[in-house]
Amino acid sequence: MVNKIKTMHKLSDISIVIPSYNNLEYLKCIYQSVREISKDIELILYDDNSNDGTKEWLLGLEKEENDIIEILDKKVGHPVLYDVGFNLTQRKIIGILHADMIVHKKFFENILKHINHNTVVCGTCAEPPIHPPGGEKYILDAGFYPNEFNQSTFEKFYETLPQGEIKDGIFAPWFLLKEDYMKMIGKHDTSFFYCEDVDLFNRMVIADFNIIQSRDALVYHFTQRGHKFEKGIIGKVQHDYQDRVNKDGRNYIRKWGYTYKFNSDHRPLPSSKYDIGFIVKNCNHQLLEVLEPWCSTIYVDCDYKQYIKKEQSNTSFNLHDRIKSYNNEKQNEILVLFDAVQLNQNNFQLIQQLPDIIKDNGEIGSFELDIFKVDIIQINEYQNNLIKL
């Protein structure tokens, strides 16, 4: 890919969308940390129908000229609000910050120096030690809650960072030119209520964006979001949040054909998307639940109506199109026949690896793989159809 000539950008080119749901004390911190750096940046703040006083605080805020505040009377979720905000702004550069972050005073300076056409620039999180370390972040104990935040610890840690270092992983917060986002991506996939970022990152890599993680564009990420953790219990995930994440994970597999994969720096590792049909003997309701997300169509010899009735509300995919009787005409480009009685944990891993196995095989024809008979009729890849919504 050949990038256009890079132009110099300034703080007044930036618009940041910050949705918040029951994160008032954190929202106050992120707002203050950005406004201490610049009053020229546009901040689009959304209250996603919180009940913790966020609405009242926003309405009483002494707004800066470049503040846009929206109060919702019905919870719609962050993916929707990001895109509403992006459509609203006239600024050249769009980006997102989570409500539970604090930005370092040099954060925007270090982001802007990498902004270019067809390029996504993300910052680097320093997070308290409630999550395991990862190549995309730093672990730093500068406090679990806003009233515990140790600014001195944060500043001293920043001084230890190698200035100008970059990696090619992607993680929130991220920024890019609005025209590139609208042209290449379009919007978030609202099938993913909480896990929209991993879908978006996958699409950005498939779209061949240049991915830059600025290791000195530092934010402190408390990771204590009001919609995620039980109040007062560090690391205790709310049941409804975990349930929604599980649903989102199943929808991610339905869309892409594999679970989210990334390298040690958190760069997505997309696989090819194929039109795969499973033909399953001796299926049952429990196995149907396990197998259905991993293919385009599943042909079964059991009663599947109750499964559709139970599962349809959890997905925007039409399950009547995805689940067929065993004797229906098989119309998929790749067919995988097997007996569910023989399915076990080991050969189920082959199902999870099917896109890469098919890619490596690369030939029309049939072959056997453990308990599976694979018939490749056509080899067409569809991942590029999923980039823009």
C-alpha positions in Angstrom: 0.0 0.0 0.0 1.3 3.5 -0.9 0.3 6.2 1.6 -0.5 9.7 0.5 1.9 12.4 1.5 1.8 13.0 5.2 0.5 16.3 6.4 1.0 18.0 9.8 -2.0 17.8 12.1 -2.9 19.9 15.1 -5.0 19.4 18.3 -7.9 21.3 16.8 -8.1 18.5 14.1 -9.1 15.9 16.7 -12.6 14.8 17.7 -12.9 12.2 20.5 -16.0 10.2 21.3 -16.3 9.1 25.0 -19.5 7.2 25.8 -20.1 6.5 29.5 -22.4 4.1 31.4 -22.3 4.4 35.2 -18.7 5.6 35.2 -19.2 9.1 36.6 -16.0 9.3 38.8 -13.9 8.0 36.0 -15.6 10.2 33.4 -14.7 13.3 35.5 -11.0 12.2 35.4 -10.8 11.6 31.6 -12.5 14.9 30.9 -10.2 16.8 33.2 -7.0 15.1 31.9 -7.9 16.0 28.3 -9.0 19.5 29.0 -5.8 20.2 31.0 -3.9 19.5 27.8 -6.1 21.4 25.3 -9.4 23.1 25.0 -9.1 22.9 21.2 -9.9 19.2 21.0 -13.5 18.3 20.4 -15.0 16.0 23.0 -18.2 14.3 22.3 -19.6 12.9 25.6 -22.5 10.5 25.7 -24.4 9.4 28.8 -25.7 6.0 27.8 -28.7 6.2 30.2 -26.6 6.0 33.4 -28.2 6.0 36.9 -25.2 7.1 38.9 -25.5 10.9 38.5 -23.7 11.1 35.1 -26.6 12.9 33.5 -26.8 15.6 36.3 -23.0 16.1 36.2 -22.9 16.6 32.4 -25.9 18.9 32.5 -24.2 21.0 35.2 -20.8 21.0 33.5 -19.3 24.3 32.6 -18.9 23.4 29.0 -15.9 24.4 26.9 -16.6 25.6 23.4 -15.6 22.3 21.9 -17.7 20.1 24.2 -20.7 18.2 22.7 -22.9 16.5 25.3 -25.7 14.1 24.6 -28.0 12.4 27.2 -29.8 9.2 26.2 -33.0 8.0 27.8 -32.4 4.5 26.6 -29.2 2.4 26.7 -27.9 1.8 23.1 -24.3 0.7 23.7 -20.9 2.1 22.8 -20.7 0.8 19.2 -23.7 2.9 18.2 -22.5 6.0 20.1 -19.0 5.9 18.5 -20.5 6.0 15.1 -23.1 8.6 15.8 -20.3 10.8 17.1 -18.1 10.1 14.1 -20.9 11.1 11.8 -21.5 14.2 13.8 -18.0 15.7 13.8 -16.5 17.8 11.0 -12.9 17.3 12.4 -10.3 15.5 10.3 -9.2 13.0 13.0 -11.5 10.8 14.9 -10.7 8.7 17.9 -12.1 7.0 21.0 -11.2 7.1 24.6 -12.8 4.9 27.3 -14.4 6.7 30.2 -12.1 5.0 32.7 -8.8 6.4 31.3 -6.5 9.2 32.1 -4.3 10.5 29.3 -0.7 11.6 29.8 0.1 15.2 29.0 2.1 14.2 25.9 -0.4 11.6 24.7 -1.9 13.6 21.8 1.6 14.9 20.8 2.8 11.3 20.4 -0.4 10.2 18.6 -0.4 13.1 16.1 3.2 12.5 14.9 2.1 9.1 13.4 -1.3 10.1 11.9 -1.3 9.5 8.1 -3.7 8.3 5.4 -4.7 4.6 5.7 -3.1 4.5 9.2 -4.6 3.6 12.5 -2.6 5.0 15.5 -3.4 3.6 19.0 -2.0 4.5 22.4 -0.6 2.2 25.0 -2.4 1.5 28.3 -0.7 1.2 31.7 -3.1 -0.9 33.7 -3.2 -1.8 37.4 -2.3 -5.4 38.2 -5.7 -7.0 38.1 -5.1 -8.4 34.6 -2.2 -10.4 33.2 0.5 -8.6 31.3 0.4 -8.4 27.6 2.6 -7.1 24.8 0.2 -4.3 24.0 0.2 -2.8 27.5 2.2 -2.0 30.6 1.4 -3.2 34.2 1.6 -0.3 36.6 0.0 0.2 40.0 -0.9 3.8 40.1 -4.2 3.1 41.8 -7.4 1.1 41.2 -9.8 4.0 41.6 -9.8 7.7 40.6 -9.4 8.9 44.2 -6.4 6.6 44.5 -4.7 7.7 41.3 -1.0 8.5 41.9 0.0 11.1 39.3 3.7 11.1 40.4 3.9 7.3 39.8 2.4 7.8 36.4 4.8 10.6 35.4 7.8 8.8 36.7 6.8 5.7 34.7 6.4 7.7 31.5 10.0 9.0 31.9 11.3 5.4 31.7 9.6 4.7 28.3 11.7 4.7 25.1 10.6 7.7 23.2 9.4 7.1 19.7 9.1 3.3 20.0 6.3 1.8 18.0 4.7 -1.7 17.5 2.1 -3.0 15.1 -0.5 -4.2 17.5 -3.8 -2.4 18.0 -5.7 -1.6 21.2 -7.9 1.2 22.5 -7.5 4.1 22.5 -7.2 4.5 18.7 -7.2 7.4 16.2 -7.3 7.8 12.4 -8.4 10.1 9.6 -12.2 10.3 9.4 -12.3 10.0 5.7 -10.4 6.7 5.8 -12.7 5.3 8.5 -15.8 6.2 6.5 -14.4 5.0 3.2 -12.9 1.7 4.4 -14.8 0.7 7.5 -18.1 2.6 7.6 -19.2 1.9 11.1 -19.0 -0.5 14.0 -20.8 -3.9 13.8 -23.6 -3.5 16.4 -23.9 -7.3 16.6 -21.2 -6.9 19.2 -22.6 -5.0 22.1 -19.5 -5.1 24.4 -16.8 -6.7 22.2 -17.1 -4.5 19.2 -13.4 -3.6 19.3 -12.0 -7.0 18.4 -14.3 -7.2 15.3 -13.2 -3.7 14.3 -9.5 -4.5 14.8 -9.9 -7.6 12.6 -11.5 -5.5 9.9 -8.8 -2.9 10.0 -6.1 -5.5 9.5 -8.0 -7.2 6.6 -8.5 -3.7 5.1 -4.7 -3.4 5.0 -4.5 -0.3 7.3 -1.0 0.5 8.5 -1.3 -0.2 12.2 0.9 1.8 14.6 0.9 1.5 18.4 2.8 4.4 19.8 4.4 3.1 23.0 4.9 6.6 24.4 1.3 7.7 23.8 0.4 6.6 27.3 -3.0 6.4 29.1 -3.7 5.0 32.5 -6.6 2.5 32.2 -8.3 1.8 35.5 -10.3 -1.1 33.9 -13.0 -0.7 36.6 -15.9 0.0 34.2 -19.3 0.3 35.7 -20.9 -2.2 33.3 -18.2 -4.8 33.8 -17.2 -5.3 37.4 -19.2 -5.8 40.5 -19.3 -2.7 42.6 -16.7 -2.7 45.2 -15.1 -6.0 44.2 -11.9 -5.7 42.2 -11.9 -8.1 39.2 -15.3 -9.6 40.0 -17.1 -9.6 36.6 -20.8 -9.0 36.6 -22.9 -12.0 35.4 -24.8 -10.1 32.8 -21.6 -8.7 31.3 -20.0 -12.1 31.1 -23.2 -13.5 29.5 -23.2 -10.8 26.9 -19.5 -11.4 26.2 -20.2 -15.1 25.6 -23.0 -14.2 23.2 -20.8 -11.8 21.4 -18.1 -14.4 21.1 -20.5 -16.8 19.5 -21.6 -14.1 17.0 -17.9 -13.3 16.2 -17.4 -17.0 15.3 -20.6 -17.0 13.2 -19.3 -13.9 11.3 -15.7 -14.8 10.8 -15.5 -18.6 11.2 -12.9 -18.6 14.0 -12.2 -17.1 17.4 -10.3 -13.8 17.7 -6.6 -14.4 17.2 -3.7 -12.0 17.8 0.1 -12.1 18.2 2.0 -11.1 21.4 1.7 -7.4 20.5 -2.1 -7.7 20.0 -2.1 -7.5 16.3 -5.0 -9.5 14.9 -4.2 -12.6 12.9 -7.2 -13.0 10.5 -8.0 -16.3 8.8 -9.8 -16.8 5.5 -13.6 -16.9 5.5 -15.2 -19.8 3.6 -18.7 -21.0 2.9 -18.6 -24.2 5.0 -21.5 -26.6 5.6 -21.5 -29.2 8.3 -23.4 -32.5 7.7 -23.8 -34.1 11.1 -25.1 -37.5 11.8 -26.5 -38.4 15.3 -26.7 -34.8 16.4 -28.6 -33.6 19.4 -29.6 -30.2 20.9 -26.4 -29.9 23.0 -24.1 -30.7 20.2 -26.0 -28.3 17.8 -25.4 -25.5 20.3 -21.7 -26.2 20.2 -21.3 -26.7 16.5 -23.7 -24.2 14.9 -21.5 -21.0 15.1 -18.6 -22.7 13.4 -20.1 -23.0 9.9 -22.3 -21.2 7.4 -24.9 -24.0 7.4 -25.4 -27.1 9.5 -27.4 -30.0 8.3 -28.7 -32.2 11.2 -30.8 -35.3 11.9 -32.4 -34.0 15.1 -35.2 -31.6 16.0 -33.7 -28.1 15.9 -36.8 -25.9 16.3 -36.4 -25.5 20.1 -32.7 -24.5 19.6 -33.7 -21.8 17.2 -36.5 -20.6 19.5 -34.0 -20.4 22.4 -31.0 -18.9 20.5 -32.5 -16.6 17.9 -32.8 -13.7 20.3 -29.0 -13.8 20.9 -28.0 -13.2 17.3 -28.8 -11.1 14.3 -28.0 -14.1 12.1 -31.1 -15.8 10.8 -30.9 -19.3 12.3 -33.5 -20.6 10.0 -31.1 -20.0 7.1 -28.2 -21.6 9.1 -29.8 -24.8 10.3 -31.3 -27.3 7.9 -32.6 -30.8 7.9 -30.0 -33.5 7.2 -31.8 -34.4 4.0 -31.9 -30.9 2.6 -30.0 -30.1 -0.6 -26.4 -29.2 0.3 -25.5 -25.9 -1.3 -22.3 -24.9 0.4 -18.9 -24.6 -1.4 -17.2 -26.7 1.3 -18.9 -29.7 3.0 -17.7 -31.4 6.1 -19.4 -34.7 7.0 -19.0 -36.4 10.4 -20.7 -38.5 13.0 -21.3 -36.5 16.2 -20.9 -39.7 18.3 -17.2 -39.7 17.5 -16.8 -36.0 18.3 -14.4 -35.3 21.2 -12.3 -32.5 22.6 -9.3 -33.3 20.4 -11.0 -33.5 17.0 -13.2 -30.5 17.9 -10.0 -28.5 17.8 -9.8 -29.4 14.1 -13.2 -27.8 13.5 -11.8 -24.6 15.1 -8.8 -24.8 12.8 -10.7 -25.5 9.6 -10.2 -22.2 7.8 -6.4 -22.5 8.1 -6.5 -26.2 7.2 -8.5 -25.4 4.1 -6.2 -22.5 3.2 -3.1 -24.8 3.5 -4.8 -27.5 1.4 -5.7 -25.1 -1.3 -7.2 -27.6 -3.7 -10.6 -28.6 -5.0 -11.4 -32.2 -4.1 -12.0 -34.5 -1.1 -9.8 -35.6 1.9 -10.2 -37.2 5.3 -9.2 -35.5 8.5 -9.7 -37.6 11.6 -13.4 -38.2 11.8 -14.2 -35.6 9.1 -14.7 -36.1 5.4 -14.0 -32.8 3.7 -15.3 -32.1 0.2 -14.0 -28.8 -1.3 -16.3 -28.0 -4.3 -15.2 -24.4 -4.7 -12.6 -22.2 -2.9 -13.8 -18.7 -2.5 -12.8 -16.3 0.3 -15.3 -13.9 1.8 -13.4 -12.0 4.5 -13.1 -8.9 2.4 -16.9 -8.7 2.1 -17.0 -8.2 5.9 -14.7 -5.2 6.2 -17.2 -2.4 5.5 -20.7 -2.2 7.0 
